[in-house]
Structures are given as structure tokens and as C-alpha cells.
Amino acid sequence: MSLELLEKLSECVEFGKINQASPYPPQMKGQSGADEITKEALEAGIAPSDILNNALITAMNKVGQKYTENKIFVPQMLLSAKAMSASMAHLKPFFASGAVQRKGKFIIGTVFGDLHDIGKNLFGMMVEGAGWEVIDLGIDVKIEKFVETVQQNPGAVVGISALLTTTMVNMKPVIDAIKAISPDTKIIVGGAPLSSDFASQIGADGYGKNPQEGIVWLDKISA
């Protein structure tokens, strides 16, 4: 029974079935979604850590891989991330109590001057689904806010996003300020106009061409 529920939950997340009312995907219309199945799994006595590790993380890994291989695109990824978030809402009390351990903290924000957030939101949701606690600072995040949040969360990893060539240059002063107060803080950058060369030039520790690459990098540094 428990294995069956975990498989059903994993399938809901993989294909973006958020809840019973959700019409997507068409082949799962009318069926329970990630929301209902997570609740059912917890009521059946399945450990929250098993739900996270054996359903959510497994599903989001598949989603990330399919995206990397161009088998799905951003809209499908967003639906999967929303399904995962619906499930995570039931698990958050267990994270707060310490019953489930996370891999670490991940601070994410769009650099100052930039108001785009779809890529940041998608990556943040996928990172959460991969087992991290995500602190989302939003858009147009000033240097001081990044620095303050790093000071409040020792050991956290930082993600900085930009979508414009005019704002990606603002990443370097953010990185310099963070490294000045916390040289060991790991920083990953991402966004459409960036490249791995640019990431190296501005002093970032990692570059995520897509969410899956970013999560692979996070898993390496947390291992």
C-alpha cells in the first residue's frame, strides 16, 4: 500500500497533477492529485522523509532530466513544480519540527535592477523538491539584502538570477559583497544571457544552464 501511494504521488508530480480539481494532465482528469495523495500517505503512516526522498525527489529528478533532453518544456516543468509544492505544503510542519532533515539552506533572488522571476521561481521550487530549504528574496534584490540574509543563515548556498544583459553585470558586486563577509559561501548564478565563462569571470562558484544542472551542482557541494 505504501509503495503504491508513493508511486502514485511520484507520477502526479512528474506529470503535473496538482489536485483532484486540476484538469491537467487530461489522462489523469478526475483522479486524486499530489495534494490529496500526500495527505493520504501521511494518514497511512508513511514517513515524511520517505515521501520526500522516494516520491518527490525521484519525480523532480525525472522532470529535470526530461527538460534537459527537450522532452518537456517550461510550462510542464511549472506544473510539476506546483504539484510538488502542493505536496510539500503537507510536509513543511515536519521540516519545522526537525522530523525531516533537509540538505541545507538555499537563498535565491533576482539581482537588483531585474524584475523577472519565472526562471528563479521555477529553480527555487525544484531546489525545494530536491530536499533543500529555500529562502526566496524575490526580485530586484539589493546587495544589502543578500548580505544580511547570508549573515542570518550561516552555511547557506546562494543563487542569483538575471534575465537581461543589462542586469547580469550587477551580479559581480553582489558576489563581491557576499564573499567579503563570508568567503566560504558558495554562490551559483543562472539566467538566459549567462554562460559558464561569465560565471567564472564574476567569481561565482557555479553556473546553472538549466534547473537540472543547478541541482546536480548543489548535490555535489552538499555531498
DRENGULO-270904 format. One line per field, with one value per residue (C-alpha): residue number from 1; x, y, z. Coordinates in steps of 0.001 Angstrom, whole numbers, plus 500000, padded with zeros to 6 digits. Layout:
BEGIN
num: c(NUM, ...)
px: c(X, ...)
py: c(Y, ...)
pz: c(Z, ...)
END
This chain:
BEGIN
num: c(1, 2, 3, 4, 5, 6, 7, 8, 9, 10, 11, 12, 13, 14, 15, 16, 17, 18, 19, 20, 21, 22, 23, 24, 25, 26, 27, 28, 29, 30, 31, 32, 33, 34, 35, 36, 37, 38, 39, 40, 41, 42, 43, 44, 45, 46, 47, 48, 49, 50, 51, 52, 53, 54, 55, 56, 57, 58, 59, 60, 61, 62, 63, 64, 65, 66, 67, 68, 69, 70, 71, 72, 73, 74, 75, 76, 77, 78, 79, 80, 81, 82, 83, 84, 85, 86, 87, 88, 89, 90, 91, 92, 93, 94, 95, 96, 97, 98, 99, 100, 101, 102, 103, 104, 105, 106, 107, 108, 109, 110, 111, 112, 113, 114, 115, 116, 117, 118, 119, 120, 121, 122, 123, 124, 125, 126, 127, 128, 129, 130, 131, 132, 133, 134, 135, 136, 137, 138, 139, 140, 141, 142, 143, 144, 145, 146, 147, 148, 149, 150, 151, 152, 153, 154, 155, 156, 157, 158, 159, 160, 161, 162, 163, 164, 165, 166, 167, 168, 169, 170, 171, 172, 173, 174, 175, 176, 177, 178, 179, 180, 181, 182, 183, 184, 185, 186, 187, 188, 189, 190, 191, 192, 193, 194, 195, 196, 197, 198, 199, 200, 201, 202, 203, 204, 205, 206, 207, 208, 209, 210, 211, 212, 213, 214, 215, 216, 217, 218, 219, 220, 221, 222, 223)
px: c(500000, 502717, 504773, 501690, 500902, 504481, 504435, 501106, 502456, 505643, 503554, 501388, 504456, 506166, 503130, 501913, 498715, 498324, 494993, 491749, 490192, 493109, 492180, 495807, 497085, 493969, 494662, 494524, 491407, 489187, 491887, 493448, 496476, 499664, 497715, 495266, 497739, 500295, 497598, 496534, 500141, 500719, 497441, 498573, 501665, 504233, 507213, 507525, 511171, 510055, 507548, 510280, 513034, 511092, 508397, 509128, 512888, 512582, 509873, 511660, 514847, 512859, 511306, 514705, 516142, 513239, 513665, 517389, 516593, 513966, 511195, 509196, 509275, 508850, 505011, 505179, 508005, 505991, 503018, 505292, 506793, 503303, 502296, 505452, 504674, 501155, 502721, 505408, 502736, 501791, 505436, 506550, 505388, 507702, 510635, 509912, 509859, 513106, 511405, 512736, 516250, 516932, 520144, 520773, 519526, 519390, 518980, 517712, 516891, 516827, 519626, 518875, 517506, 515864, 512140, 511973, 511118, 509788, 513196, 514041, 510689, 510995, 514520, 513547, 510625, 512805, 515524, 512899, 511689, 515273, 515293, 516562, 515032, 514566, 514687, 513267, 514201, 512122, 513058, 515214, 517171, 519680, 523227, 522479, 519573, 521706, 524472, 522059, 520376, 523737, 524722, 521432, 521854, 525445, 526352, 523564, 524201, 523242, 521592, 521473, 519335, 519270, 517413, 518853, 522314, 521913, 521330, 523638, 526585, 525008, 525821, 529523, 529077, 526637, 529126, 531992, 529970, 528958, 532494, 533847, 531847, 531703, 534463, 533317, 529733, 529041, 527261, 525577, 524284, 521823, 519719, 519247, 522152, 524745, 527462, 529883, 532688, 530804, 530064, 533788, 534719, 532436, 533625, 530642, 531294, 528712, 526574, 523218, 522385, 519063, 517432, 518717, 522345, 521913, 520533, 523353, 525836, 524038, 524064, 527817, 528664, 526350, 527649)
py: c(500000, 502482, 501728, 502128, 505538, 506740, 505626, 507407, 510578, 510435, 510086, 513083, 515269, 514005, 514776, 517883, 516619, 519181, 518125, 516379, 519571, 520164, 519320, 518679, 516273, 515178, 511461, 511976, 514181, 513455, 511497, 512486, 514726, 515367, 517289, 514500, 511631, 513249, 513679, 510055, 508856, 510689, 509334, 505835, 506289, 506763, 508709, 512285, 511559, 508637, 510871, 513433, 511021, 508252, 510269, 513993, 513958, 510938, 512677, 516031, 514273, 512726, 516101, 517801, 515074, 515273, 519039, 518676, 516258, 518682, 516154, 518706, 522496, 525272, 525060, 521340, 521956, 524658, 522294, 519616, 522176, 523281, 519665, 519210, 522400, 521113, 518015, 519975, 522075, 518934, 518153, 521596, 521075, 518044, 520107, 522765, 520177, 518601, 515277, 515521, 516742, 518921, 519012, 522630, 526181, 527869, 531634, 532764, 536128, 538057, 540642, 544319, 546121, 542939, 542259, 538802, 535856, 532890, 531205, 531997, 530693, 527504, 526811, 527611, 525170, 522454, 523006, 522700, 519486, 518238, 518458, 521974, 524734, 527676, 531309, 533317, 537023, 537873, 540263, 543415, 542252, 544809, 543871, 544628, 542162, 539318, 540100, 540382, 537069, 535288, 536604, 535359, 531894, 530679, 527856, 528644, 528454, 531491, 531552, 534772, 535127, 537648, 537640, 540734, 541549, 544939, 543445, 540426, 542798, 543629, 540106, 540812, 543463, 541136, 538258, 540522, 541783, 538276, 536893, 539887, 538930, 535161, 533854, 530242, 530887, 529017, 531032, 529774, 532055, 531471, 533165, 533282, 535616, 533955, 531440, 529369, 531699, 534748, 532973, 532292, 535879, 537371, 534980, 532624, 529081, 527507, 528097, 526517, 526434, 524874, 523783, 520232, 521373, 523627, 520823, 518459, 521152, 521630, 517893, 517781, 520529, 519111, 515542)
pz: c(500000, 500992, 497891, 495712, 497237, 496767, 493133, 492560, 494197, 492142, 488975, 489950, 490412, 487272, 485098, 486925, 488563, 491362, 492910, 492038, 490658, 488276, 484643, 483734, 482545, 480608, 481126, 484929, 484987, 487985, 489805, 493109, 492751, 494705, 497342, 498224, 497859, 500185, 502832, 502336, 502573, 505864, 507272, 506241, 508414, 505646, 506984, 505657, 504804, 502606, 500839, 500164, 499148, 497418, 495659, 495341, 494752, 492448, 490399, 490172, 489036, 486186, 485331, 485284, 483084, 480622, 480418, 479761, 476918, 475470, 476078, 478097, 478309, 480893, 481167, 482016, 484466, 486205, 486600, 488060, 490431, 491510, 492139, 494182, 496142, 496894, 498395, 500254, 501980, 503935, 504774, 505970, 509586, 509754, 508451, 511073, 513862, 512696, 511957, 508407, 507719, 504704, 502695, 503582, 503045, 499652, 499374, 495970, 494426, 491162, 491080, 491660, 488596, 487257, 487713, 486075, 488263, 486251, 485987, 489604, 490854, 488832, 490050, 493637, 493538, 492020, 494614, 497343, 495737, 495781, 499577, 500400, 502484, 500105, 501218, 498299, 498414, 495334, 492524, 492343, 495405, 496679, 497686, 501342, 501399, 500052, 502576, 505502, 504644, 504314, 507757, 509211, 507660, 508085, 505709, 503241, 499498, 497392, 493947, 491898, 488775, 485904, 482606, 480929, 479584, 481247, 484703, 484645, 485230, 488614, 489812, 490373, 493094, 494883, 494754, 495869, 498842, 499930, 499588, 501555, 504650, 504041, 501722, 502084, 500942, 497706, 495004, 491835, 489073, 486252, 483611, 479848, 478916, 481175, 480361, 482418, 481313, 482559, 485849, 486331, 485448, 488112, 490827, 491037, 492239, 489949, 486873, 486138, 482445, 483444, 486725, 486472, 486078, 489087, 491233, 490200, 491287, 494617, 495274, 494606, 497064, 499744, 499456)
END
